[in-house]
Amino acid sequence: MSCSPDRRRFLSVAALAGLLPGFLRSPVIQDSSSKPKFKYMLGSCMYGYTDLQEIMPEVKKIGASAIDLWPKVHGNQREQLEKMGEEKFVELLERYGVRLGCITQYKLGPLGLRDEMRLAKKLGGSTIVTGAVGPRGLKGLELKAAVAAFIEKMKPHLEIAEATGVTIAIENHANSLIESPESMRYLAELRPSKKLAIAFAPYHLPQEADALSKLIRDLGNSIEGFYAWQHGMGCMKKLPKKQELLQMPGRGQLNFKPLIAALEEVDYRGWVEIFMHPFPRGIPILETTAEVTEEINRARAYLQSL
């Protein structure tokens, strides 16, 4: 079967994208000032429903190499990918020298990611973030048994993860099976594959820097993604913007220094995503794209100073 020039170019770009995840796995590299530089990824939902054409140039402006595509209601960039098609999306990545790092997919759940993993592989993505299904509020042996049961259900999906090279990262999201430090430790202990990992969200945990840093050390290389995100005054109701921004590193009361030290101590090799949620969901964290980028860079400068 013959291919058109455009089709051949798309296939070659997609094949190259498939090689990039291994190349970009290095966690901490040294810049000219010898300060640590983490592997930053830009969460598309920080810009609300802004067009991908406008967001993509911002990735490198915030020192990131990759984009995390969010679907509705937080963003709509996953739907934008669907609308524009894979070929145009790859062209957009290529134009700005960006890769697809992650697709966030809570609405599909951990048992509904088969097609999404295959899409991620095709587009060069290495991670999918989702939540965990199962009973809530358990502790001790009951919790461990529930985590083990969840992992058992995940095994057929982990086979696809292994085949595609995509890691399924479970966020410690509130009101889910994996929400407490204890449940996170059980997931790390019982996981049968490195393709099942943790997306570490300090926002959803007690805001105690020493306890969070100990948890990072305990979880070690089971962490695939780290949200530089604190609770501040929360994100579940309308707040003055100054109070809402307390979720951002360097604004709220959480001292990130012990957390950064712990990540370096365990030789962290996953993504770092500077993050917060606006209220209501689906709007940018600040009014303009330039303001969003500036705020992310302010937070990154704080993290780098540590």
Stockholm file with secondary structure:
# STOCKHOLM 1.0

chainA/1-306         MSCSPDRRRFLSVAALAGLLPGFLRSPVIQDSSSKPKFKYMLGSCMYGYTDLQEIMPEVKKIGASAIDLWPKVHGNQREQLEKMGEEKFVELLERYGVRLGCITQYKLGPLGLRDEMRLAKKLGGSTIVTGAVGPRGLKGLELKAAVAAFIEKMKPHLEIAEATGVTIAIENHANSLIESPESMRYLAELRPSKKLAIAFAPYHLPQEADALSKLIRDLGNSIEGFYAWQHGMGCMKKLPKKQELLQMPGRGQLNFKPLIAALEEVDYRGWVEIFMHPFPRGIPILETTAEVTEEINRARAYLQSL
#=GR chainA/1-306 SS CCCCHHHHHHHHHHHHHHHHHHHTCCCCEECTTCCEECEEEEEGGGBTTCCHHHHTTHHHHTTEEEEEECCTTTCCHHHHHHHHCHHHHHHHHHHHTCEEEEEECTTTCTTSCHHHHHHHHHHTCCEEEECCCSCSSCCHHHHHHHHHHHHHHHHHHHHHHHHHTCEEEEECCTTSSSCSHHHHHHHHHHCSSTTEEEEECGGGSCCCHHHHHHHHHHHGGGEEEEEECCCTTCSSSCCCHHHHGGGSTTTSSCCCHHHHHHHHHTTCCSEEEECCCCSSTTSBSSSSHHHHHHHHHHHHHHHHHC
#=GC SS_cons         CCCCHHHHHHHHHHHHHHHHHHHTCCCCEECTTCCEECEEEEEGGGBTTCCHHHHTTHHHHTTEEEEEECCTTTCCHHHHHHHHCHHHHHHHHHHHTCEEEEEECTTTCTTSCHHHHHHHHHHTCCEEEECCCSCSSCCHHHHHHHHHHHHHHHHHHHHHHHHHTCEEEEECCTTSSSCSHHHHHHHHHHCSSTTEEEEECGGGSCCCHHHHHHHHHHHGGGEEEEEECCCTTCSSSCCCHHHHGGGSTTTSSCCCHHHHHHHHHTTCCSEEEECCCCSSTTSBSSSSHHHHHHHHHHHHHHHHHC
//
